[in-house]
Amino acid sequence: MQKLKIREDLIFLEQEFYDEDLTPVKAMTTRQIRILGGKLFPMVWKMQKTGVKDEYTVLEYKKISFDTNLPDSLFTLSSLKTPKR
């Protein structure tokens, strides 16, 4: 099960993840909501196991583009197996 916390303006704030026994196992939280790529967007995302304070993963956006045209061939199985660099 998952539990989401979303602001009235549809900005994602938090997502909690639960195991089969409905015990919380991890949470993803966001902060520093700013205009990024022309939209309100959380600049910092943090994933952390429940009860573990010193272990987490942080994703920090510096720049982002929305509505970017990507070729359909980018998402073929062949392209995904052998990405061009």
Secondary structure, DSSP 8 states (H G I E B T S, - for coil): -EEEEE-TT--EEEEEEE-TTS-EEEEEEEEEEEEETTEEEEEEEEEEETT-SS-EEEEE-S---SS----GGGGSHHHHHS---
